[in-house]
Amino acid sequence: MNLKQYNICRLSVIVVLSLSISVAITQNSYYLPIAFVLTAMAVLYYCKRQLKTDDVLADERDYKTAGDAARYAIFAYSWIGAIGTFVLMAISNKEGVLYVLSQYLAYSVCFLMLTNAALFKFLSKRGK
């Protein structure tokens, strides 16, 4: 498989995955998308294994740019989520939909920050 065939394989997997998840959700089948995603991951892994090329698919600059983008996205989501949490808590009356949304937002920010810290610690120890 050359690079062009590999890119076609990736694109077709994405299209089929998107269509199948959309159909599954519209039919109220919420467990099928998990199976579809796992199958798509397996197919993409197979396509990558079949790739016979010496071309560089990604270099260090791509990984640095991806790391910077992830750091800024976490930073932005955390600040917007924290401010949104306080605003929603202030305008809610400790019950109702707005209060539930504020709690969801607060816990999602905490989960994101804890996951980021745990992965950073794991990856920094693994790199040594």
Number of C-alpha atoms within 10 A of each C-alpha: 13 12 15 10 12 18 13 11 17 17 13 12 18 15 11 13 17 14 11 16 20 12 14 15 13 10 9 9 11 12 11 15 18 11 12 17 17 12 14 17 13 12 15 18 12 11 16 16 11 12 14 11 10 8 8 6 8 8 8 8 9 11 11 11 11 12 12 12 12 13 12 12 12 16 13 12 15 19 13 13 20 19 15 16 21 15 13 20 18 13 10 16 11 13 9 9 12 18 18 15 16 23 16 14 21 18 15 16 20 15 12 14 16 12 12 15 12 12 12 12 11 11 11 10 9 8 6 5
